[in-house]
Amino acid sequence: MTAAIETTNLTKRYGRTVALDQLNLRVQPGTIYGFIGPNGAGKTTTLRMVAGLLEPSAGQVRLLGERLDRDGRTSQRLVGYMPDFFGVYDDLRVWEYLDFFARCHNLPGAKRRSTVEGLLELVDLTPKRDAFVQSLSRGMQQRLCLAHALVHDPPILLLDEPASGLDPRARVELRELLRTLRDMGKTIILSSHILSELAEVCTEMGIMQGGHLVASGTLAEVQRQLGGERQLRFSVLRGVEQARVILAGTAGAGRIDQLEIDTSHSPITSEPTTAHLPELHASATTLSVVWSGDAEATASLISRLVTAGVALTSVVDETNDLEELFLQLTAA
């Protein structure tokens, strides 16, 4: 499959300073790819070069198989770019703002009008179509600038810090809009220095540090590349040894540890006069296994344990905190 975005040894130098060092990246069509890293890691530099706004010192960029040309025509046609700091024309109404950029892309009259109305509906700004841009909230202005990037219906969107300055509700609305755009077939790269902003919406992510891509892939793959472990924790009421045998013989299962005994459900016995009544509760043993299986494999494992007679009271899927790993990496 032809990658939507492919960079080969992409490098940018400013004098002796290397802002981006031989970046090799492939982003498949329909992906929401998150660039994560501290300020100065090279995220914006990368997006600007992919957008054709900054000439690389070395290396090349291909968009849907086409090599990025120096005159910027390829990027103008294939890319919609939303910078981290954008300008809006305060004295224009919302529809006029989008109409202006539609004219810049030479959209004919009827097409221009339908495009403007469609984009206003997409970003939920139809009720504000006649409002002046300066009257919009920060979140509304962000959505308007995203609509601006979509005016020429590009297959690739580059969004630099799109959630910057947004309140919690506006962030949720932005995430839903990004998912809608992905369902429309768009390939999206967005950057942030806050991992939690991207973890919920991105299908893949890359972590930048000092101009280098230090980890890239799905959330689980990045987790492993950063040295984190995914673990399944089984609370076993009966059949601990049987559970151990099954776990040890399961593909995707690694180290098995027996953790503390759960004493919160310790046996409750009655007074001596009723000492022969059955116990009301029994203790559970926690088994923790390093796990690399997917959701189907996890469901199959649980089913096998139950079928074998292992009495489970709970199953918890845990991973080392990705944000903590990221902070450790970027502090190094």
DOMARFI-93009 format. One record per atom (N, C-alpha, C): residue in three letters; x, y, z. Coordinates in steps of 0.05 Angstrom, whole numbers, padded with zeros to 5 digits, always signed. Each point is the difference from the previous one (the first is absolute). Layout:
<rs>
ALAXYZ...
</rs>
This chain:
<rs>
MET+00017-00024+00000MET-00017+00024+00000MET+00018+00025+00000THR-00008+00019-00017THR+00015+00025-00001THR-00005+00016+00025ALA+00021+00009+00013ALA-00004+00016+00025ALA-00011+00027-00007ALA-00017+00011+00018ALA-00010+00027-00003ALA+00023+00020+00003ILE+00017-00005+00019ILE+00023+00017+00006ILE+00024-00017+00004GLU+00021+00006-00014GLU+00025-00015+00004GLU+00024+00019-00001THR+00016+00000+00020THR+00024+00016+00001THR+00024-00018+00000THR+00021+00008-00015THR+00025-00016-00001THR+00023+00018+00008ASN+00012-00007+00022ASN+00024+00015+00011ASN-00005+00030+00001LEU-00024+00008+00007LEU-00007+00028+00000LEU+00015+00015+00022THR+00014+00021-00008THR+00018+00014+00018THR-00003+00030-00004LYS+00001+00015+00022LYS+00000+00029-00001LYS+00020+00011+00020ARG+00018+00017-00012ARG+00021+00012+00016ARG-00004+00031-00001TYR+00006+00012+00023TYR+00002+00029+00001TYR+00028+00007+00010GLY+00018+00005-00019GLY+00028+00003+00007GLY+00010-00026+00011ARG+00010+00001+00025ARG+00011-00025+00012ARG-00022-00015+00016THR-00023+00012+00002THR-00022-00013+00015THR-00015-00018-00018VAL-00004-00025+00009VAL-00015-00020-00016VAL-00028-00001+00013ALA-00020+00011-00014ALA-00027+00000+00010ALA-00014-00027-00004LEU+00007-00013-00022LEU-00011-00026-00007LEU+00022-00017-00012ASP+00004-00025+00010ASP+00023-00016-00008ASP-00009-00026-00013GLN+00001-00001-00027GLN-00005-00024-00015GLN-00026-00015+00008LEU-00021+00014-00002LEU-00026-00012+00007LEU-00010-00018-00022ASN-00006-00025+00007ASN-00012-00020-00018ASN-00027-00008+00011LEU-00020+00008-00014LEU-00028-00003+00010LEU-00018-00009-00022ARG-00018-00019+00006ARG-00021-00009-00018ARG-00027+00002+00014VAL-00018+00014-00012VAL-00027+00003+00011VAL-00019-00011-00021GLN-00015-00020+00007GLN-00019-00013-00019GLN-00025+00016-00003PRO-00014-00002-00023PRO-00025+00015-00004PRO-00021-00008+00022GLY-00015+00020+00008GLY-00021-00004+00020GLY+00009-00001+00028THR+00026+00007+00005THR+00012-00001+00027THR-00003+00027+00013ILE-00006+00000+00026ILE+00004+00024+00017ILE+00026-00004+00014TYR+00021+00014-00008TYR+00027-00003+00011TYR+00007+00023+00018GLY+00007-00005+00024GLY+00007+00020+00020GLY+00029+00004+00003PHE+00010+00024-00004PHE+00028+00007+00006PHE+00001+00012+00028ILE+00014-00014+00018ILE+00002+00009+00027ILE+00029+00006+00007GLY+00004+00021+00015GLY+00027+00006+00009GLY+00001+00028+00013PRO+00021+00005+00015PRO+00002+00026+00013PRO+00004+00022-00020ASN-00004+00025+00008ASN+00005+00023-00017ASN+00029-00001-00010GLY+00004+00004-00027GLY+00026-00001-00011GLY+00009-00027-00009ALA-00018-00020+00001ALA+00008-00028-00007ALA+00001-00004-00030GLY-00012+00018-00016GLY+00001-00003-00029GLY-00027-00005-00013LYS-00022+00002+00016LYS-00026-00006-00010LYS-00009+00020-00021THR+00001+00025+00007THR-00009+00021-00019THR+00017+00001-00024THR+00026-00003+00003THR+00018-00001-00023THR-00008-00021-00019THR-00006-00024+00010THR-00009-00022-00017THR-00025+00007-00015LEU-00020+00010+00014LEU-00026+00006-00013LEU+00004+00022-00021ARG+00016+00020+00005ARG+00004+00021-00019ARG+00015-00010-00025MET+00018-00019+00003MET+00013-00011-00024MET-00019-00018-00016VAL-00017-00016+00014VAL-00019-00016-00014VAL-00021+00017-00014ALA-00006+00024+00012ALA-00019+00018-00013ALA+00012+00016-00023GLY+00026-00003-00004GLY+00014+00015-00021GLY+00006+00028+00006LEU-00002+00007+00026LEU+00006+00028+00008LEU+00029+00004+00009LEU+00015-00021+00002LEU+00027+00001+00009LEU+00016-00020-00016GLU+00022+00010-00011GLU+00016-00017-00017GLU+00020-00017+00017PRO+00000-00026-00004PRO+00018-00016+00016PRO+00029+00004-00007SER+00018-00004+00019SER+00029+00001-00005SER+00009-00025-00015ALA-00014-00022+00005ALA+00006-00025-00013ALA-00024-00018+00003GLY-00001-00021-00017GLY-00022-00019+00001GLY-00023+00009-00018GLN-00021-00016+00001GLN-00023+00007-00017GLN-00026-00009+00013VAL-00022+00011-00012VAL-00027-00005+00010VAL-00016-00010-00024ARG-00016-00021+00004ARG-00019-00010-00020ARG-00028+00001+00012LEU-00019+00010-00016LEU-00028+00001+00008LEU-00016-00017-00020LEU-00011-00022+00010LEU-00016-00018-00017LEU+00017-00009-00024GLY+00026-00004+00005GLY+00018-00010-00021GLY+00012+00022-00016GLU-00009+00025+00002GLU+00011+00022-00016GLU+00022+00014+00016ARG+00023+00005-00013ARG+00021+00014+00014ARG-00007+00029+00002LEU+00004+00011+00024LEU-00006+00028+00005LEU+00018+00018-00017ASP-00012+00017-00016ASP+00015+00017-00018ASP+00007+00027+00014ARG+00019+00013-00011ARG+00010+00025+00012ARG-00019+00023-00002ASP-00017+00000-00021ASP-00019+00022-00003ASP-00024-00002+00018GLY-00003-00023+00014GLY-00022-00003+00019GLY-00026-00007-00011ARG-00002-00006-00026ARG-00026-00006-00012ARG-00012-00027+00010THR+00018-00019+00004THR-00010-00026+00010THR-00012+00003+00028SER+00014+00014+00017SER-00011+00004+00027SER-00025+00017+00001GLN-00001+00020-00018GLN-00024+00017-00001GLN-00024-00016-00008ARG+00004-00020-00017ARG-00023-00016-00009ARG-00007-00022+00019LEU+00019-00012+00014LEU-00005-00024+00016LEU-00002+00005+00029VAL+00009+00023+00010VAL+00003+00005+00029VAL-00017+00023+00009GLY-00013-00003+00022GLY-00013+00022+00015GLY+00016+00004+00025TYR+00010+00024+00005TYR+00018+00005+00023TYR-00012+00020+00018MET+00000-00007+00026MET-00010+00018+00021MET+00023+00005+00019PRO+00012+00024+00000PRO+00023+00005+00017PRO-00008+00004+00029ASP+00020+00000+00018ASP-00006+00003+00028ASP-00009+00029+00006PHE+00011+00019-00014PHE-00009+00028+00002PHE-00011+00008-00027PHE-00026+00006+00000PHE-00013+00006-00026PHE-00012+00028+00001GLY-00002+00012-00023GLY-00012+00027-00001GLY-00028-00003-00011VAL-00018+00016+00012VAL-00027+00001-00010VAL-00006+00030-00007TYR-00018+00004-00019TYR-00007+00027-00008TYR-00024+00009+00016ASP+00005+00016+00020ASP-00022+00007+00018ASP-00023+00014-00013ASP+00005+00015-00021ASP-00022+00016-00012ASP-00016-00016-00021LEU+00005-00026-00002LEU-00016-00017-00018LEU-00020-00016+00016ARG-00022-00005-00012ARG-00019-00019+00012ARG+00010-00028-00005VAL-00011-00019+00016VAL+00010-00027-00001VAL-00002-00012-00029TRP-00023+00003-00013TRP-00002-00011-00027TRP+00018+00014-00019GLU+00004+00026+00004GLU+00018+00016-00018GLU+00029-00010+00002TYR+00008-00007+00025TYR+00027-00010+00005TYR+00005-00025-00017LEU-00019-00019+00001LEU+00004-00025-00015LEU-00003+00005-00030ASP-00018+00018-00008ASP-00004+00007-00028ASP+00026+00012-00012PHE+00014+00016+00016PHE+00025+00013-00009PHE+00020-00022-00007PHE+00004-00020+00017PHE+00019-00020-00005PHE-00009-00019-00023ALA-00026-00004-00002ALA-00010-00016-00022ALA+00006+00014-00027ARG-00001+00026+00000ARG+00007+00015-00025ARG+00030-00002-00005CYS+00016-00001+00021CYS+00029-00003-00003CYS+00007-00027-00014HIS-00017-00020+00004HIS+00004-00026-00012HIS-00015-00003-00026ASN-00011+00023-00010ASN-00013+00001-00026ASN-00025-00018-00002LEU-00014-00003+00022LEU-00025-00015-00002LEU-00021+00017-00014PRO-00014-00012-00020PRO-00021+00015-00014PRO-00023+00007+00019GLY-00017+00019-00008GLY-00021+00011+00017GLY-00017-00020+00014ALA-00014-00017-00015ALA-00018-00020+00012ALA+00014-00019+00018LYS+00023-00009-00009LYS+00016-00018+00017LYS+00010+00014+00025ARG+00007+00025-00003ARG+00009+00015+00023ARG-00021+00003+00022ARG-00024+00007-00009ARG-00022+00003+00019ARG-00007-00026+00014SER-00002-00022-00014SER-00006-00025+00012SER+00022-00010+00019THR+00025+00006-00008THR+00023-00007+00017THR-00001+00015+00027VAL-00005+00026-00002VAL-00001+00016+00025VAL-00022-00009+00018GLU-00024-00005-00011GLU-00022-00009+00017GLU+00005-00028+00012GLY+00012-00017-00016GLY+00007-00027+00009GLY+00020+00000+00023LEU+00020+00017-00003LEU+00021+00002+00021LEU-00011+00012+00025LEU-00017+00020-00002LEU-00013+00012+00024LEU-00016-00021+00015GLU-00014-00017-00015GLU-00015-00021+00013GLU+00019-00021+00013LEU+00022-00007-00014LEU+00018-00019+00010LEU+00013+00008+00027VAL+00008+00025+00002VAL+00013+00010+00024VAL-00020+00013+00020ASP-00026-00003-00006ASP-00021+00009+00018ASP+00001+00031+00004LEU+00003+00014-00022LEU+00001+00029+00002LEU-00023+00013-00017THR-00018-00016-00010THR-00022+00011-00016THR-00015+00022+00015PRO-00006-00003+00027PRO-00014+00021+00014PRO+00016+00026+00001LYS+00026-00002-00004LYS+00018+00024+00002LYS+00009+00010-00028ARG-00013-00009-00021ARG+00010+00007-00027ARG+00001+00030-00005ASP-00018+00015+00012ASP+00000+00029-00005ASP+00013+00016+00022ALA+00012-00013+00020ALA+00014+00013+00021ALA+00027+00009-00009PHE+00011+00021+00012PHE+00027+00008-00007PHE+00020-00019+00014VAL+00022-00005-00014VAL+00019-00019+00010VAL+00010+00008+00027GLN+00003+00026+00005GLN+00011+00009+00026GLN-00018-00006+00023SER-00026-00006-00006SER-00019-00005+00022SER+00000-00029+00009LEU+00015-00017-00015LEU+00000-00029+00006LEU+00018-00006+00024SER-00008-00021+00015SER+00017-00009+00021SER+00025-00014-00011ARG+00020-00005+00017ARG+00024-00013-00009ARG-00006-00027-00014GLY-00017-00016+00013GLY-00007-00026-00012GLY-00013+00003-00027MET-00018+00019-00003MET-00013+00005-00026MET+00020+00009-00021GLN+00019+00017+00008GLN+00020+00009-00019GLN+00017-00024-00009GLN+00006-00018+00018GLN+00015-00024-00007GLN-00015-00016-00021ARG-00026-00004+00005ARG-00016-00015-00019ARG-00002+00014-00027LEU-00001+00027+00001LEU-00001+00015-00025LEU+00026-00003-00016CYS+00022+00000+00014CYS+00026-00003-00014CYS+00004-00028-00011LEU-00012-00019+00014LEU+00000-00028-00010LEU-00017-00001-00026ALA-00023+00013+00000ALA-00016+00002-00024ALA+00015+00013-00023HIS+00016+00021+00006HIS+00017+00013-00019HIS+00019-00020-00013ALA+00012-00017+00016ALA+00019-00020-00010ALA-00013-00020-00018LEU-00027-00003+00002LEU-00015-00020-00015LEU-00013+00011-00025VAL+00003+00026-00005VAL-00014+00013-00022VAL+00004-00015-00027HIS+00024-00008-00006HIS+00006-00013-00026HIS-00002-00030+00002ASP-00012-00011+00022ASP-00004-00028+00003ASP+00025-00016-00002PRO+00021+00006+00015PRO+00025-00014-00002PRO-00001-00028+00013PRO+00014-00020-00010PRO+00000-00026+00013PRO+00017-00001+00025ILE+00018+00020+00004ILE+00018+00000+00023ILE-00003+00025+00016LEU-00003-00002+00026LEU-00002+00023+00018LEU+00024+00000+00019LEU+00012+00023+00003LEU+00022+00004+00019LEU-00009+00021+00020LEU-00003-00008+00025LEU-00011+00017+00021LEU+00021+00003+00022ASP+00010+00025+00003ASP+00021+00005+00020ASP-00012+00011+00026GLU+00001-00016+00021GLU-00011+00007+00026GLU-00030+00009-00002PRO-00017-00016-00012PRO-00028+00009-00005PRO-00016+00004+00026ALA+00008-00013+00022ALA-00015+00002+00025ALA+00011+00021+00018SER+00020+00015-00009SER+00012+00021+00017SER-00020+00021+00009GLY-00002+00004+00026GLY-00018+00021+00010GLY-00029-00007+00002LEU-00007-00024-00006LEU-00029-00008+00000LEU-00009-00009+00027ASP-00025+00006+00007ASP-00011-00011+00025ASP-00007-00029-00003PRO-00006-00015+00021PRO-00005-00028-00002PRO-00022-00008-00019ARG-00022+00016-00001ARG-00022-00007-00018ARG+00009+00004-00029ALA+00015+00021-00006ALA+00010+00005-00027ALA+00019-00022-00009ARG+00016-00011+00019ARG+00018-00022-00007ARG-00015-00025-00007VAL-00022-00006+00014VAL-00016-00023-00006VAL-00012+00004-00028GLU-00011+00024-00006GLU-00011+00005-00026GLU+00020-00003-00022LEU+00025+00009+00005LEU+00021-00002-00020LEU+00006-00030-00005ARG+00002-00016+00021ARG+00005-00029-00004ARG-00021-00013-00017GLU-00025+00007+00005GLU-00022-00012-00016GLU+00002+00009-00029LEU+00007+00025-00004LEU+00003+00010-00028LEU+00022-00014-00014LEU+00023-00005+00014LEU+00022-00015-00013LEU-00008-00028-00007ARG-00016-00013+00017ARG-00009-00027-00007ARG-00018+00000-00025THR-00017+00021-00001THR-00017+00003-00024THR+00016+00003-00025LEU+00021+00017+00001LEU+00017+00004-00023LEU+00015-00025-00008ARG+00008-00016+00020ARG+00013-00026-00006ARG-00020-00018-00015ASP-00025+00000+00010ASP-00021-00017-00013ASP-00005+00009-00029MET+00006+00025-00006MET-00003+00011-00027MET+00023-00007-00017GLY+00020-00014+00011GLY+00023-00008-00016GLY+00025+00018+00002LYS-00001+00020+00017LYS+00023+00018+00003LYS+00022-00014+00016THR+00025+00007-00008THR+00023-00007+00016THR+00008+00024+00016ILE+00004-00003+00026ILE+00004+00023+00017ILE+00026-00004+00016ILE+00016+00021+00000ILE+00023+00001+00019ILE-00005+00024+00018LEU+00000-00004+00025LEU-00003+00022+00019LEU+00022-00001+00021SER+00008+00023+00009SER+00022+00001+00020SER-00010+00010+00026SER+00014-00007+00021SER-00005+00011+00027SER+00023-00007+00018HIS+00004+00016+00021HIS+00020-00007+00020HIS-00014-00012+00024ILE-00026-00005-00002ILE-00015-00012+00022ILE-00011-00027-00010LEU+00012-00022+00010LEU-00006-00026-00010LEU-00030-00007+00003SER-00012+00007+00023SER-00027-00008+00005SER-00020+00012-00020GLU+00008+00021-00014GLU-00018+00012-00020GLU-00003-00018-00024LEU+00021-00016-00005LEU+00000-00016-00025LEU-00005-00029+00004ALA+00005-00011+00024ALA-00002-00029+00005ALA-00028-00010-00006GLU-00020+00016+00004GLU-00028-00010-00003GLU-00009+00000-00029VAL+00012+00016-00017VAL-00010+00004-00027VAL+00018-00012-00021CYS+00026-00003+00005CYS+00019-00008-00021CYS+00000-00030-00004THR+00001-00009-00025THR+00004-00028-00005THR+00029-00008+00001GLU+00018+00020-00005GLU+00028-00004+00002GLU+00013+00025+00011MET+00024-00002+00010MET+00013+00024+00011MET+00031-00003-00002GLY+00013+00022-00001GLY+00029+00001+00001GLY+00009+00019+00021ILE+00021-00007+00014ILE+00011+00017+00022ILE+00026+00012-00010MET+00001+00027+00000MET+00024+00015-00009MET+00016+00009+00024GLN+00026+00000-00003GLN+00017+00011+00020GLN+00026+00008-00013GLY+00007+00026+00002GLY+00025+00010-00010GLY+00003-00003-00030GLY-00022+00002-00015GLY+00002-00003-00029GLY+00000-00029-00010HIS-00003-00019+00018HIS-00001-00029-00007HIS-00027-00012+00006LEU-00008-00019-00016LEU-00024-00015+00006LEU+00008-00024+00016VAL-00006+00000+00026VAL+00011-00021+00018VAL-00019-00024+00003ALA-00025+00003-00008ALA-00019-00022+00001ALA-00023+00006-00018SER-00010-00020-00014SER-00022+00004-00019SER-00016-00026-00003GLY-00026+00003-00003GLY-00018-00023-00004GLY-00026+00004+00014THR-00014-00022+00004THR-00025+00001+00015THR+00007+00006+00030LEU-00021+00006+00015LEU+00004+00006+00029LEU+00015-00023+00014ALA-00009-00025-00006ALA+00013-00024+00012ALA+00029-00002-00009GLU+00005+00005-00026GLU+00028-00003-00010GLU+00018+00021+00012VAL-00010+00025+00003VAL+00016+00021+00012VAL+00005-00007+00030GLN-00020-00011+00012GLN+00003-00009+00028GLN+00023-00019+00003ARG+00002-00020-00018ARG+00022-00019+00001ARG+00026+00012-00007GLN+00001+00018-00020GLN+00025+00013-00008GLN+00012+00017+00023LEU-00018+00011+00016LEU+00009+00017+00022LEU+00007-00016+00025GLY-00003-00026-00002GLY+00008-00018+00023GLY-00023-00005+00019GLY-00025+00005-00008GLY-00022-00005+00018GLY-00010-00029-00004GLU-00015-00010+00019GLU-00011-00027-00001GLU-00030+00001+00003ARG-00013-00015-00016ARG-00029-00004+00003ARG-00004-00025+00017GLN-00017+00002+00020GLN-00005-00023+00018GLN-00029-00005+00003LEU-00007-00026+00002LEU-00027-00009+00008LEU+00002-00009+00028ARG-00019+00009+00017ARG-00001-00009+00028ARG-00026-00016+00004PHE+00004-00025+00008PHE-00023-00018+00006PHE-00003-00004+00029SER-00024+00006+00010SER-00006-00006+00028SER-00013-00028+00000VAL+00014-00020+00012VAL-00008-00028-00002VAL-00010-00009+00027LEU-00025-00009+00001LEU-00012-00010+00025LEU+00008-00029+00004ARG-00002-00016-00021ARG+00008-00028+00000ARG+00013-00008-00026GLY+00019-00018+00002GLY+00013-00010-00024GLY+00025+00015-00008VAL+00016+00009+00020VAL+00024+00016-00005VAL+00020-00015-00017GLU+00005-00025+00008GLU+00020-00015-00015GLU-00009-00007-00028GLN-00025-00005-00004GLN-00011-00005-00026GLN+00003+00025-00017ALA-00005+00023+00012ALA+00003+00026-00014ALA+00029+00004-00009ARG+00018-00007+00018ARG+00029+00003-00007ARG+00007-00017-00024VAL-00009-00025-00001VAL+00006-00018-00022VAL-00011+00011-00027ILE-00024+00010+00001ILE-00013+00011-00024ILE+00015+00025-00010LEU+00006+00018+00019LEU+00015+00025-00007LEU+00027-00006-00012ALA+00014-00019+00013ALA+00027-00007-00009ALA+00000-00012-00029GLY-00022-00012-00007GLY-00001-00013-00027GLY-00014+00017-00021THR-00005+00025+00006THR-00015+00018-00018THR+00019+00018-00015ALA-00002+00001-00027ALA+00016+00018-00016ALA-00007+00029+00008GLY+00020+00017+00002GLY-00004+00028+00008GLY+00003+00005+00030ALA+00002-00022+00016ALA+00003+00003+00029ALA+00030-00002+00006GLY+00009+00018+00018GLY+00027+00001+00008GLY+00003-00008+00030ARG+00015+00017+00014ARG+00005-00006+00029ARG-00026+00000+00016ILE-00002-00020+00017ILE-00023-00003+00018ILE+00008+00005+00028ASP-00013+00018+00014ASP+00006+00006+00028ASP-00025-00005+00017GLN+00004-00010+00024GLN-00021-00002+00019GLN+00002+00023+00019LEU-00020+00016+00001LEU+00001+00024+00017LEU-00013-00006+00027GLU-00005+00022+00014GLU-00010-00002+00027GLU-00027-00015+00001ILE-00005-00014+00022ILE-00026-00013+00004ILE-00020+00022+00007ASP-00023-00002-00012ASP-00022+00019+00005ASP-00013-00007+00026THR+00006+00016+00021THR-00011-00006+00026THR-00025+00016+00006SER-00009+00016-00020SER-00024+00015+00004SER-00025-00018+00000HIS+00004-00025-00011HIS-00022-00019+00000HIS+00008-00025+00016SER+00014+00005+00023SER+00009-00023+00016SER-00024-00014+00012PRO+00004-00026+00008PRO-00023-00016+00010PRO-00013+00013+00023ILE-00027+00000+00000ILE-00015+00011+00023ILE-00013-00024+00014THR+00007-00004+00024THR-00012-00022+00015THR-00018+00011+00022SER-00017-00016+00010SER-00020+00008+00020SER+00011-00005+00028GLU-00016+00006+00019GLU+00006-00005+00028GLU+00003-00030+00004PRO+00013-00008+00022PRO+00004-00029+00005PRO-00026-00016-00001THR-00022+00012+00008THR-00026-00015+00001THR-00009-00008-00028THR+00010+00014-00020THR-00008-00006-00028THR+00024-00006-00017ALA+00020-00012+00012ALA+00026-00004-00013ALA-00002-00018-00025HIS-00020-00016-00003HIS-00002-00018-00022HIS-00015+00011-00024LEU-00008+00026+00001LEU-00012+00013-00023LEU+00022+00003-00022PRO-00007-00001-00026PRO+00019+00003-00021PRO+00012+00028+00000GLU+00025+00002-00012GLU+00013+00026-00003GLU-00016+00017-00020LEU-00002+00026+00006LEU-00014+00017-00018LEU+00018+00012-00022HIS+00026+00002+00005HIS+00019+00011-00019HIS+00025-00017+00000ALA+00015+00001-00021ALA+00026-00013-00002ALA+00020+00020-00011SER+00026-00004+00006SER+00020+00018-00010SER+00006-00006-00029ALA+00009+00021-00015ALA+00007-00003-00028ALA+00030+00006-00004THR+00012-00014-00018THR+00028+00004-00007THR+00003+00015-00026THR+00017+00019-00001THR+00004+00016-00025THR+00024-00010-00015LEU-00005-00007-00025LEU+00021-00008-00019LEU+00004+00022-00021SER+00024+00009-00003SER+00006+00021-00020SER+00017-00012-00022VAL-00008+00004-00025VAL+00015-00011-00023VAL+00007+00022-00020VAL+00025+00002-00009VAL+00007+00018-00021VAL-00013-00009-00025TRP-00015+00017-00014TRP-00018-00008-00022TRP+00004+00017-00025SER+00002-00014-00023SER+00003+00014-00025SER-00023-00006-00020GLY-00020-00015+00010GLY-00022-00008-00017GLY-00019+00023-00006ASP-00016-00002-00022ASP-00019+00020-00006ASP-00027-00006+00014ALA-00021+00015-00006ALA-00025-00003+00014ALA-00012-00028-00004GLU+00002-00010-00025GLU-00011-00027-00005GLU+00015-00021+00017ALA+00027+00002+00001ALA+00016-00019+00015ALA-00006+00002+00030THR-00005+00024+00010THR-00007+00004+00028THR-00027-00014+00006ALA-00020+00004-00017ALA-00026-00012+00004ALA+00002-00031-00001SER+00017-00010-00018SER+00003-00029-00002SER+00014-00011+00025LEU+00019+00014+00010LEU+00014-00009+00024LEU-00019-00001+00024ILE-00016+00020+00004ILE-00019+00000+00022ILE-00020-00023-00003SER-00009-00005-00025SER-00019-00022-00004SER+00013-00027+00007ARG+00025-00004-00007ARG+00014-00025+00006ARG+00003-00004+00030LEU+00006+00021+00014LEU+00003-00002+00029LEU-00027-00008+00013VAL-00021+00013-00008VAL-00026-00006+00011VAL-00009-00028-00007THR+00004-00009-00025THR-00007-00026-00009THR+00015-00022+00016ALA+00025+00006+00007ALA+00017-00019+00015ALA-00008-00001+00030GLY-00019+00016+00008GLY-00009+00000+00028GLY+00013+00019+00018VAL+00017+00019-00011VAL+00013+00020+00016VAL-00022+00021+00008ALA-00002+00005+00026ALA-00020+00018+00010ALA+00012+00028+00001LEU-00008+00018-00018LEU+00011+00027-00002LEU-00020+00020+00013THR+00011+00018+00016THR-00018+00021+00011THR+00004+00026-00015SER+00023+00003-00013SER+00005+00025-00016SER+00023-00004-00019VAL+00000+00015-00022VAL+00022+00001-00019VAL+00005+00030-00006VAL+00025+00009+00004VAL+00007+00028-00004VAL+00022+00001-00021ASP-00003+00017-00020ASP+00020+00005-00021ASP+00015+00025+00008GLU+00025-00003+00006GLU+00016+00023+00010GLU+00025+00003-00018THR+00009+00025-00002THR+00025+00006-00014THR+00015+00021+00017ASN+00026+00000-00003ASN+00015+00022+00012ASN-00010+00026-00011ASP-00001+00020+00016ASP-00010+00026-00009ASP+00017+00011-00022LEU-00013+00003-00024LEU+00015+00010-00023LEU+00010+00028+00004GLU-00016+00017+00013GLU+00008+00027+00004GLU+00024+00002+00018GLU+00001-00018+00020GLU+00024+00000+00018GLU+00025-00009-00015LEU-00003-00020-00018LEU+00023-00009-00016LEU+00009+00023-00018PHE-00019+00015-00012PHE+00006+00022-00017PHE+00015+00022+00015LEU-00009+00006+00024LEU+00014+00020+00016LEU+00028-00008+00008GLN+00004-00026+00005GLN+00026-00010+00006GLN+00019+00002-00024LEU-00012-00006-00023LEU+00016+00001-00025LEU+00009+00029-00006THR-00019+00018+00001THR+00006+00028-00008THR+00016+00015+00022ALA+00001-00011+00024ALA+00016+00013+00021ALA+00029-00009-00002ALA+00005-00022-00014ALA+00027-00011-00002ALA+00019+00018-00016
</rs>
